Amino acid sequence: MRSIRGTRGMAVAPHALAAQSALAVLREGGNALEAMVACAATIAVVYPHMNSIGGDAFWLVSVPGEAPRAIDACGAAASRASIEWYAERGVSGSLPARGPLAALTVAGTVAGWELALGEARKMGGKLPLSRLLADAVDYAIRGIPVSGSLARTIAAKQTELGALPGYAPVFLPGGAAPREGERLVQPRLAAALHHLSAAGLDDFYRGDLARSIAADLEKLGSPVSLNDLIMHRARWRTPLALAHSKGTVFNLPPPTQGLVSLLILGQLDRIGLDGLAHDHPAFVHLAVEATKQAFAIRNRYVTDPTYMAVEAQGFLEADALRAMAASIVPDRAAPWPPLPGPGDTVWMGVIDDAGRAVSCIQSIYHEFGSGIVLGESGINWQNRGVSFALDPAALNALVPGRKPFHTLNPALAQLHDGRTVVFGTMGGDGQPQTQSAIFSRYVNFGLDPQAAVDAPRWRLGRAWGQDSDTLKLESRFPEATVSRLREFGHEIEMLGAYDESMGHAGMLVRHANGTLEGGSDPRSDGCVAAF
């Protein structure tokens, strides 16, 4: 497969219908931010195992001639969500991953849409909200053809989630997991989205829908209250920036792990990749070892920035990166502690005719999040708060009003030669690793975006349904690469040729002459849509 090319607008998402929603908005004269809202709304309906309007989101926005900016649309822990509150309910040790007690943070996604649209209007955007949500409403009420990824996930999680409040009527219609290609309808979610299109997005937090959401959550036993929704706001943030030899790479600041993604690329840049190939064992080894060091910093420091003792940007200074790169042994794997489990997410990218570019991630954390579906609105609520700890001495200790640690981190780069690149993936701890693979393959090794996304990938640690903390490789890696990595001391586990646990990645590029180029992941149900 070759990259898709265009001149006036381009979008990529892990579900084709979402990318096409974005493209339709671009064709109607909408800008990149408006198109992203349409894309994000559609994918919340058509890929419900990966994201929801009951989840969180982060955006990176690039406008020609301006410094990139970030949107933090992450919800905080409820005002009642304390260690003591959980102890009173018999919860100790760790937070439950499923059920009402796992739904302990505010969903920030819709507030992110609202903040982005405020900026879109300043750019001349005129499309009404009803138009931007129209596809999502239509797909929810008419139904969607169940994708392969969704069918497999519903079937795999049927025993775990089937008895949770509200789940089975939506995702197990007739008491059985739908097969690929069957139609899945979500009429209550359609009504909620239609209501937002008429009342405005703020209604999710401070209107009739907010009161409905709060009443359902309280009835189920979640600590999230109406006041928690009222207090929530999405915020503009300054992105982290990595000075790379090819340009500047941007990512989200804490509470996300965007620092990890930049630390990996920064170390690889300081080491230098000249003379290697995109599937060379030395490249994979260096990326894995850089990952270990980046995760060590993350696990020691990264949390809600209000509680951090250090500034994340300081780790990206040249001297700090050189010291990290110098400590990597080129032919020996270093030991490392096991990493946390997986997360489920969608990454989406849009670039418009004026060169405005958006890199966005939307997530519900685990597959179907907490697993609860609200009775009146049909909203599936996230379980992002499971990243909190019930130990008051822990780095991410649960405190009311505190933001949870996030694996989400959309990326964007402005290269010295005038190219703008948006890229990212889903996949929890695999996100920084996949970002390092596809960015290096495009920028350092000269693969086109589609080839960079398509090429065999690796992942250090666990993924969906996996208990092992091995270095996992897709089977398309050359045997010589696999053998050499074993000689370096890596414990290797081989996976399928295009394994979904490696994430759903994507990349869009705007070249200096204004032409567009993009690649989407064959591991997903997505596409690049362009004109």
TIMI-636167 format. One record per residue (C-alpha): residue number from 0; x, y, z. Coordinates in steps of 0.02 Angstrom, whole numbers, plus 50000, padded with zeros to 5 digits. Example, Ala and Ser with C-alpha at 12.3 -4.5 7.8 and 13.67 -1.06 7.14 Angstrom:
<recs>
{rec 0,{50615,49775,50390}}
{rec 1,{50684,49947,50357}}
</recs>
This chain:
<recs>
{rec 0,{50000,50000,50000}}
{rec 1,{50055,50176,49961}}
{rec 2,{50014,50335,50054}}
{rec 3,{49856,50430,50009}}
{rec 4,{49886,50604,49939}}
{rec 5,{49780,50760,49928}}
{rec 6,{49790,50948,49914}}
{rec 7,{49643,51028,50006}}
{rec 8,{49606,50923,50159}}
{rec 9,{49645,50757,50240}}
{rec 10,{49589,50655,50390}}
{rec 11,{49636,50489,50467}}
{rec 12,{49550,50387,50601}}
{rec 13,{49547,50204,50654}}
{rec 14,{49370,50187,50587}}
{rec 15,{49335,50238,50407}}
{rec 16,{49166,50317,50446}}
{rec 17,{49247,50439,50567}}
{rec 18,{49379,50493,50440}}
{rec 19,{49242,50518,50311}}
{rec 20,{49142,50626,50433}}
{rec 21,{49293,50739,50450}}
{rec 22,{49318,50746,50262}}
{rec 23,{49137,50793,50232}}
{rec 24,{49155,50942,50349}}
{rec 25,{49315,50996,50261}}
{rec 26,{49227,50985,50091}}
{rec 27,{49089,51097,50158}}
{rec 28,{49216,51231,50205}}
{rec 29,{49243,51182,50385}}
{rec 30,{49414,51202,50462}}
{rec 31,{49522,51069,50544}}
{rec 32,{49451,51095,50719}}
{rec 33,{49271,51082,50659}}
{rec 34,{49316,50927,50559}}
{rec 35,{49398,50849,50711}}
{rec 36,{49241,50875,50817}}
{rec 37,{49140,50785,50682}}
{rec 38,{49269,50646,50675}}
{rec 39,{49274,50630,50864}}
{rec 40,{49084,50624,50880}}
{rec 41,{49067,50491,50747}}
{rec 42,{49203,50380,50817}}
{rec 43,{49124,50388,50989}}
{rec 44,{48975,50300,50909}}
{rec 45,{49058,50180,50787}}
{rec 46,{49205,50124,50896}}
{rec 47,{49124,50116,51069}}
{rec 48,{49245,49989,51141}}
{rec 49,{49386,50115,51119}}
{rec 50,{49309,50282,51166}}
{rec 51,{49150,50371,51218}}
{rec 52,{49080,50542,51260}}
{rec 53,{49094,50472,51436}}
{rec 54,{49284,50477,51422}}
{rec 55,{49430,50599,51410}}
{rec 56,{49526,50681,51267}}
{rec 57,{49683,50780,51227}}
{rec 58,{49717,50888,51074}}
{rec 59,{49868,50967,50990}}
{rec 60,{49826,51111,50872}}
{rec 61,{49948,51188,50748}}
{rec 62,{49906,51347,50650}}
{rec 63,{50033,51414,50524}}
{rec 64,{50132,51557,50597}}
{rec 65,{50081,51517,50777}}
{rec 66,{50155,51409,50914}}
{rec 67,{50061,51244,50935}}
{rec 68,{49939,51235,51081}}
{rec 69,{49863,51091,51177}}
{rec 70,{49691,51057,51246}}
{rec 71,{49680,50963,51410}}
{rec 72,{49505,50886,51414}}
{rec 73,{49541,50771,51560}}
{rec 74,{49414,50754,51699}}
{rec 75,{49466,50755,51883}}
{rec 76,{49421,50637,52023}}
{rec 77,{49251,50669,52100}}
{rec 78,{49240,50776,52257}}
{rec 79,{49182,50623,52353}}
{rec 80,{49315,50507,52279}}
{rec 81,{49436,50491,52425}}
{rec 82,{49533,50347,52500}}
{rec 83,{49419,50359,52651}}
{rec 84,{49260,50354,52544}}
{rec 85,{49317,50192,52464}}
{rec 86,{49371,50117,52630}}
{rec 87,{49196,50148,52698}}
{rec 88,{49132,50041,52554}}
{rec 89,{49253,49900,52589}}
{rec 90,{49376,49944,52450}}
{rec 91,{49561,49934,52495}}
{rec 92,{49722,49885,52408}}
{rec 93,{49672,49942,52234}}
{rec 94,{49525,50025,52149}}
{rec 95,{49400,49916,52057}}
{rec 96,{49426,49919,51868}}
{rec 97,{49243,49891,51824}}
{rec 98,{49073,49942,51885}}
{rec 99,{49003,50101,51966}}
{rec 100,{49147,50121,52089}}
{rec 101,{49267,50125,51940}}
{rec 102,{49172,50274,51868}}
{rec 103,{49254,50400,51983}}
{rec 104,{49314,50539,51868}}
{rec 105,{49222,50669,51764}}
{rec 106,{49214,50638,51577}}
{rec 107,{49309,50780,51492}}
{rec 108,{49290,50741,51307}}
{rec 109,{49140,50851,51268}}
{rec 110,{49218,51001,51356}}
{rec 111,{49367,50980,51240}}
{rec 112,{49252,50987,51089}}
{rec 113,{49175,51147,51156}}
{rec 114,{49343,51230,51185}}
{rec 115,{49404,51180,51012}}
{rec 116,{49247,51248,50929}}
{rec 117,{49268,51415,51017}}
{rec 118,{49438,51427,50933}}
{rec 119,{49367,51365,50768}}
{rec 120,{49244,51510,50768}}
{rec 121,{49388,51633,50790}}
{rec 122,{49463,51556,50632}}
{rec 123,{49305,51592,50535}}
{rec 124,{49218,51425,50562}}
{rec 125,{49032,51439,50532}}
{rec 126,{48963,51262,50526}}
{rec 127,{48828,51236,50659}}
{rec 128,{48852,51109,50796}}
{rec 129,{48702,51013,50729}}
{rec 130,{48798,50984,50567}}
{rec 131,{48955,50928,50657}}
{rec 132,{48861,50799,50761}}
{rec 133,{48741,50746,50622}}
{rec 134,{48837,50591,50567}}
{rec 135,{48859,50531,50746}}
{rec 136,{48672,50551,50781}}
{rec 137,{48627,50461,50620}}
{rec 138,{48745,50315,50653}}
{rec 139,{48682,50296,50830}}
{rec 140,{48498,50295,50782}}
{rec 141,{48508,50197,50619}}
{rec 142,{48644,50081,50681}}
{rec 143,{48820,50040,50628}}
{rec 144,{48891,49883,50547}}
{rec 145,{48991,49802,50688}}
{rec 146,{49176,49806,50644}}
{rec 147,{49292,49658,50667}}
{rec 148,{49380,49744,50811}}
{rec 149,{49216,49784,50900}}
{rec 150,{49146,49609,50874}}
{rec 151,{49302,49526,50943}}
{rec 152,{49307,49641,51095}}
{rec 153,{49123,49619,51140}}
{rec 154,{49142,49430,51127}}
{rec 155,{49302,49429,51231}}
{rec 156,{49226,49539,51368}}
{rec 157,{49052,49462,51374}}
{rec 158,{49081,49366,51536}}
{rec 159,{49173,49510,51621}}
{rec 160,{49052,49649,51575}}
{rec 161,{48886,49566,51536}}
{rec 162,{48811,49588,51709}}
{rec 163,{48862,49771,51734}}
{rec 164,{48724,49902,51739}}
{rec 165,{48660,49948,51567}}
{rec 166,{48793,49854,51469}}
{rec 167,{48699,49703,51400}}
{rec 168,{48549,49796,51325}}
{rec 169,{48668,49896,51216}}
{rec 170,{48813,49781,51176}}
{rec 171,{48734,49609,51197}}
{rec 172,{48568,49633,51106}}
{rec 173,{48461,49477,51123}}
{rec 174,{48585,49412,51251}}
{rec 175,{48724,49374,51126}}
{rec 176,{48879,49462,51061}}
{rec 177,{48845,49534,50888}}
{rec 178,{48944,49464,50744}}
{rec 179,{49048,49566,50624}}
{rec 180,{48935,49653,50499}}
{rec 181,{48779,49647,50608}}
{rec 182,{48691,49812,50645}}
{rec 183,{48714,49890,50817}}
{rec 184,{48594,50031,50867}}
{rec 185,{48615,50153,51012}}
{rec 186,{48452,50254,51017}}
{rec 187,{48476,50330,51190}}
{rec 188,{48650,50391,51143}}
{rec 189,{48577,50462,50983}}
{rec 190,{48451,50560,51086}}
{rec 191,{48589,50626,51200}}
{rec 192,{48693,50683,51051}}
{rec 193,{48542,50761,50968}}
{rec 194,{48503,50853,51129}}
{rec 195,{48682,50921,51135}}
{rec 196,{48670,50978,50954}}
{rec 197,{48519,51085,51000}}
{rec 198,{48560,51139,51178}}
{rec 199,{48749,51160,51157}}
{rec 200,{48895,51060,51220}}
{rec 201,{48897,51148,51388}}
{rec 202,{48734,51058,51427}}
{rec 203,{48836,50901,51460}}
{rec 204,{48904,50986,51617}}
{rec 205,{48780,51121,51665}}
{rec 206,{48612,51080,51587}}
{rec 207,{48474,50951,51573}}
{rec 208,{48593,50815,51510}}
{rec 209,{48710,50850,51656}}
{rec 210,{48567,50824,51779}}
{rec 211,{48521,50662,51692}}
{rec 212,{48701,50600,51695}}
{rec 213,{48724,50645,51879}}
{rec 214,{48560,50562,51929}}
{rec 215,{48606,50400,51841}}
{rec 216,{48782,50397,51913}}
{rec 217,{48717,50428,52089}}
{rec 218,{48585,50292,52070}}
{rec 219,{48720,50167,52021}}
{rec 220,{48834,50215,52167}}
{rec 221,{48969,50314,52076}}
{rec 222,{49048,50456,52177}}
{rec 223,{49029,50579,52030}}
{rec 224,{48900,50715,52068}}
{rec 225,{48815,50855,51973}}
{rec 226,{48930,50980,52057}}
{rec 227,{49081,50885,51990}}
{rec 228,{49012,50906,51814}}
{rec 229,{48973,51090,51844}}
{rec 230,{49151,51124,51902}}
{rec 231,{49235,51043,51752}}
{rec 232,{49320,51147,51617}}
{rec 233,{49437,51098,51475}}
{rec 234,{49595,51204,51470}}
{rec 235,{49721,51267,51343}}
{rec 236,{49896,51209,51390}}
{rec 237,{50073,51238,51326}}
{rec 238,{50138,51077,51245}}
{rec 239,{50304,50996,51289}}
{rec 240,{50431,51027,51150}}
{rec 241,{50580,50921,51097}}
{rec 242,{50718,51004,50997}}
{rec 243,{50754,50866,50869}}
{rec 244,{50887,50871,50734}}
{rec 245,{50747,50865,50604}}
{rec 246,{50636,50997,50686}}
{rec 247,{50528,51016,50841}}
{rec 248,{50417,50878,50907}}
{rec 249,{50271,50922,51021}}
{rec 250,{50169,50819,51142}}
{rec 251,{50054,50840,51291}}
{rec 252,{50119,50888,51463}}
{rec 253,{50072,50794,51624}}
{rec 254,{49958,50716,51679}}
{rec 255,{49990,50626,51514}}
{rec 256,{50141,50521,51469}}
{rec 257,{50183,50636,51323}}
{rec 258,{50353,50661,51406}}
{rec 259,{50391,50477,51379}}
{rec 260,{50362,50488,51192}}
{rec 261,{50477,50638,51176}}
{rec 262,{50611,50561,51287}}
{rec 263,{50621,50408,51176}}
{rec 264,{50638,50512,51017}}
{rec 265,{50762,50629,51103}}
{rec 266,{50876,50487,51155}}
{rec 267,{50870,50406,50982}}
{rec 268,{50911,50574,50903}}
{rec 269,{51062,50598,51017}}
{rec 270,{51125,50422,50982}}
{rec 271,{51099,50439,50794}}
{rec 272,{51018,50313,50679}}
{rec 273,{51129,50336,50525}}
{rec 274,{51179,50173,50444}}
{rec 275,{51033,50075,50517}}
{rec 276,{50871,50016,50438}}
{rec 277,{50693,50026,50499}}
{rec 278,{50690,49840,50544}}
{rec 279,{50872,49827,50598}}
{rec 280,{50899,49743,50768}}
{rec 281,{51007,49887,50827}}
{rec 282,{50866,50012,50795}}
{rec 283,{50737,49906,50887}}
{rec 284,{50858,49877,51031}}
{rec 285,{50900,50061,51050}}
{rec 286,{50716,50108,51047}}
{rec 287,{50674,49977,51179}}
{rec 288,{50816,50032,51293}}
{rec 289,{50767,50214,51273}}
{rec 290,{50590,50163,51319}}
{rec 291,{50649,50083,51481}}
{rec 292,{50736,50242,51535}}
{rec 293,{50590,50351,51486}}
{rec 294,{50467,50244,51584}}
{rec 295,{50581,50252,51737}}
{rec 296,{50563,50441,51736}}
{rec 297,{50376,50429,51706}}
{rec 298,{50349,50308,51849}}
{rec 299,{50449,50417,51968}}
{rec 300,{50382,50590,51925}}
{rec 301,{50231,50603,51809}}
{rec 302,{50064,50641,51889}}
{rec 303,{49940,50784,51898}}
{rec 304,{50056,50934,51870}}
{rec 305,{49988,51019,52026}}
{rec 306,{50071,50880,52127}}
{rec 307,{50235,50868,52030}}
{rec 308,{50396,50923,52112}}
{rec 309,{50488,50947,51946}}
{rec 310,{50451,51027,51778}}
{rec 311,{50429,50898,51641}}
{rec 312,{50509,51009,51508}}
{rec 313,{50674,51002,51603}}
{rec 314,{50697,50818,51559}}
{rec 315,{50702,50869,51375}}
{rec 316,{50852,50983,51394}}
{rec 317,{51000,50934,51284}}
{rec 318,{51116,50886,51427}}
{rec 319,{50984,50776,51509}}
{rec 320,{50949,50685,51346}}
{rec 321,{51133,50660,51309}}
{rec 322,{51160,50582,51480}}
{rec 323,{51015,50463,51455}}
{rec 324,{51074,50414,51281}}
{rec 325,{51252,50385,51343}}
{rec 326,{51193,50259,51472}}
{rec 327,{51116,50142,51341}}
{rec 328,{51224,49988,51308}}
{rec 329,{51218,49957,51119}}
{rec 330,{51219,49766,51129}}
{rec 331,{51144,49720,51298}}
{rec 332,{50966,49731,51364}}
{rec 333,{50948,49818,51531}}
{rec 334,{50832,49749,51665}}
{rec 335,{50668,49836,51693}}
{rec 336,{50515,49826,51805}}
{rec 337,{50347,49764,51735}}
{rec 338,{50240,49900,51659}}
{rec 339,{50054,49926,51694}}
{rec 340,{49921,49849,51584}}
{rec 341,{49840,49910,51423}}
{rec 342,{49719,50049,51382}}
{rec 343,{49597,50077,51242}}
{rec 344,{49600,50237,51142}}
{rec 345,{49576,50313,50970}}
{rec 346,{49698,50431,50885}}
{rec 347,{49637,50545,50745}}
{rec 348,{49720,50675,50635}}
{rec 349,{49654,50815,50522}}
{rec 350,{49740,50944,50411}}
{rec 351,{49643,51077,50316}}
{rec 352,{49675,51183,50162}}
{rec 353,{49750,51325,50264}}
{rec 354,{49877,51209,50344}}
{rec 355,{49791,51201,50513}}
{rec 356,{49828,51031,50589}}
{rec 357,{49751,50936,50735}}
{rec 358,{49816,50782,50825}}
{rec 359,{49686,50713,50945}}
{rec 360,{49665,50565,51061}}
{rec 361,{49500,50513,51138}}
{rec 362,{49486,50372,51264}}
{rec 363,{49381,50274,51387}}
{rec 364,{49535,50182,51457}}
{rec 365,{49499,49994,51469}}
{rec 366,{49387,49912,51339}}
{rec 367,{49216,49993,51370}}
{rec 368,{49290,50088,51518}}
{rec 369,{49200,50053,51681}}
{rec 370,{49076,49948,51584}}
{rec 371,{48924,50041,51649}}
{rec 372,{48802,50120,51526}}
{rec 373,{48693,50258,51595}}
{rec 374,{48508,50217,51591}}
{rec 375,{48437,50378,51520}}
{rec 376,{48575,50442,51405}}
{rec 377,{48655,50278,51349}}
{rec 378,{48828,50347,51388}}
{rec 379,{48965,50220,51428}}
{rec 380,{49072,50296,51568}}
{rec 381,{49261,50284,51577}}
{rec 382,{49367,50201,51713}}
{rec 383,{49517,50317,51696}}
{rec 384,{49520,50337,51886}}
{rec 385,{49585,50160,51905}}
{rec 386,{49758,50237,51877}}
{rec 387,{49744,50313,52052}}
{rec 388,{49816,50223,52202}}
{rec 389,{49733,50199,52372}}
{rec 390,{49901,50220,52458}}
{rec 391,{49916,50403,52514}}
{rec 392,{50106,50394,52490}}
{rec 393,{50094,50338,52308}}
{rec 394,{50140,50454,52164}}
{rec 395,{49962,50450,52096}}
{rec 396,{49869,50439,52261}}
{rec 397,{49681,50464,52250}}
{rec 398,{49633,50640,52305}}
{rec 399,{49466,50725,52267}}
{rec 400,{49486,50847,52122}}
{rec 401,{49651,50772,52065}}
{rec 402,{49678,50728,51883}}
{rec 403,{49720,50545,51846}}
{rec 404,{49879,50492,51759}}
{rec 405,{49847,50470,51572}}
{rec 406,{49934,50362,51442}}
{rec 407,{49854,50472,51308}}
{rec 408,{49977,50578,51208}}
{rec 409,{49942,50641,51032}}
{rec 410,{50098,50701,50940}}
{rec 411,{50139,50836,50813}}
{rec 412,{50302,50889,50731}}
{rec 413,{50358,51042,50635}}
{rec 414,{50510,50995,50531}}
{rec 415,{50648,51112,50476}}
{rec 416,{50606,51082,50292}}
{rec 417,{50429,51150,50313}}
{rec 418,{50334,50988,50338}}
{rec 419,{50202,50974,50474}}
{rec 420,{50172,50797,50539}}
{rec 421,{50030,50738,50650}}
{rec 422,{50042,50560,50715}}
{rec 423,{49987,50447,50856}}
{rec 424,{49909,50283,50907}}
{rec 425,{49804,50197,51037}}
{rec 426,{49880,50065,51150}}
{rec 427,{49916,50121,51329}}
{rec 428,{50101,50098,51365}}
{rec 429,{50126,50049,51184}}
{rec 430,{50086,50226,51125}}
{rec 431,{50260,50302,51152}}
{rec 432,{50340,50147,51078}}
{rec 433,{50236,50151,50920}}
{rec 434,{50263,50338,50904}}
{rec 435,{50451,50311,50908}}
{rec 436,{50435,50177,50774}}
{rec 437,{50327,50271,50649}}
{rec 438,{50409,50441,50672}}
{rec 439,{50585,50370,50652}}
{rec 440,{50535,50265,50503}}
{rec 441,{50463,50418,50416}}
{rec 442,{50588,50553,50467}}
{rec 443,{50750,50454,50486}}
{rec 444,{50730,50306,50369}}
{rec 445,{50630,50387,50229}}
{rec 446,{50478,50273,50226}}
{rec 447,{50319,50356,50167}}
{rec 448,{50182,50378,50300}}
{rec 449,{50086,50222,50248}}
{rec 450,{50242,50113,50248}}
{rec 451,{50297,50186,50415}}
{rec 452,{50130,50141,50494}}
{rec 453,{50119,49972,50406}}
{rec 454,{50295,49908,50450}}
{rec 455,{50312,49774,50585}}
{rec 456,{50310,49843,50762}}
{rec 457,{50366,49795,50935}}
{rec 458,{50296,49822,51108}}
{rec 459,{50382,49804,51275}}
{rec 460,{50259,49743,51407}}
{rec 461,{50080,49685,51413}}
{rec 462,{49935,49719,51296}}
{rec 463,{49756,49660,51277}}
{rec 464,{49731,49495,51370}}
{rec 465,{49917,49469,51392}}
{rec 466,{50001,49432,51558}}
{rec 467,{50182,49427,51501}}
{rec 468,{50302,49574,51510}}
{rec 469,{50406,49515,51363}}
{rec 470,{50469,49610,51211}}
{rec 471,{50334,49568,51084}}
{rec 472,{50373,49570,50898}}
{rec 473,{50259,49551,50750}}
{rec 474,{50303,49398,50646}}
{rec 475,{50352,49501,50493}}
{rec 476,{50519,49550,50571}}
{rec 477,{50665,49463,50485}}
{rec 478,{50725,49309,50578}}
{rec 479,{50899,49387,50587}}
{rec 480,{50826,49535,50685}}
{rec 481,{50735,49419,50805}}
{rec 482,{50890,49312,50835}}
{rec 483,{51002,49461,50864}}
{rec 484,{50881,49538,50989}}
{rec 485,{50881,49374,51086}}
{rec 486,{51071,49380,51087}}
{rec 487,{51061,49554,51163}}
{rec 488,{50964,49478,51308}}
{rec 489,{50785,49523,51263}}
{rec 490,{50650,49397,51308}}
{rec 491,{50556,49386,51143}}
{rec 492,{50376,49337,51112}}
{rec 493,{50314,49326,50934}}
{rec 494,{50141,49387,50885}}
{rec 495,{50038,49389,50725}}
{rec 496,{50089,49478,50567}}
{rec 497,{49972,49627,50597}}
{rec 498,{49929,49611,50780}}
{rec 499,{49796,49731,50847}}
{rec 500,{49884,49740,51016}}
{rec 501,{50018,49843,50929}}
{rec 502,{49893,49986,50918}}
{rec 503,{49797,50080,50785}}
{rec 504,{49920,50210,50720}}
{rec 505,{49906,50346,50591}}
{rec 506,{50007,50487,50514}}
{rec 507,{49968,50641,50410}}
{rec 508,{50096,50757,50330}}
{rec 509,{50078,50929,50254}}
{rec 510,{50227,50961,50141}}
{rec 511,{50305,51131,50117}}
{rec 512,{50219,51149,49947}}
{rec 513,{50049,51124,50028}}
{rec 514,{50017,50946,49968}}
{rec 515,{49955,50817,50092}}
{rec 516,{50004,50636,50122}}
{rec 517,{49940,50509,50247}}
{rec 518,{49942,50330,50307}}
{rec 519,{49819,50229,50411}}
{rec 520,{49842,50068,50508}}
{rec 521,{49791,49902,50428}}
{rec 522,{49776,49837,50607}}
{rec 523,{49621,49948,50627}}
{rec 524,{49458,49976,50532}}
{rec 525,{49515,50149,50476}}
{rec 526,{49569,50244,50324}}
{rec 527,{49642,50406,50260}}
{rec 528,{49509,50516,50180}}
{rec 529,{49568,50659,50068}}
{rec 530,{49522,50778,49929}}
</recs>
